[in-house]
Amino acid sequence: MHIKHIMVKNFRCFEHLEFDLNPDINIFVGNNGSGKSAVLDAIAFFFLMMKLPD
């Protein structure tokens, strides 16, 4: 499974964030407190909230 696109609304420091991902590799770079971990936490939260098929 590949994540192609991310859209985050009202999560931690993001009011709205939307971007496409490269299918090969993605690197998040930024200053401290810029939201790098928040992006990863949003992805993790999404997968934790998904209902697994029976």
N, C-alpha and C positions, 0 to 999 in steps of 0.2 A: 504494500500500500504506500502510495506517495501523496503527500499533501501538496497541492498545487497552488492554493490561494488561502490566505488568512485574512479574516475580518474580525476585529475585536471592537466591541462597543462597551463603554462604561465598565472597564475592568482595570482595577488598580489605578495606575497613573495615566491610562489611556481613555480619553473620551471617545475617540474614533481612530482606528488604525487599520489600514488595509494595504496589502501588498501580495505579490506573486512570489512563489519560491522556485528555485532552480531544481530540476529533477535529480541532479547529480550531487551537489553539495551547497550548503548555505552556512555562512558565517555571520554571527551577530557581533558587531563591534561598536562600542560607544563608551562615553564617559560613565563614571559611577553615577548611579541613580537615574540613568536615561531610559531604563525599561527593558534591558536585555533579558533579565530573568523573568520579568512579567510576561514577555512574549512566550517563553518556554512554559511558564506556569499556566498561561491561558490554553496552550495546546494540551498540556497534561490534564487540566480541568475538563476540557472537552471530552477527552478519551475516558476519563473516570466517570463522566456523566452519561456516556453512551450506554444504552441498554444492549447487552450482548444477546445474540439470537439464542433461542431455546434449543 
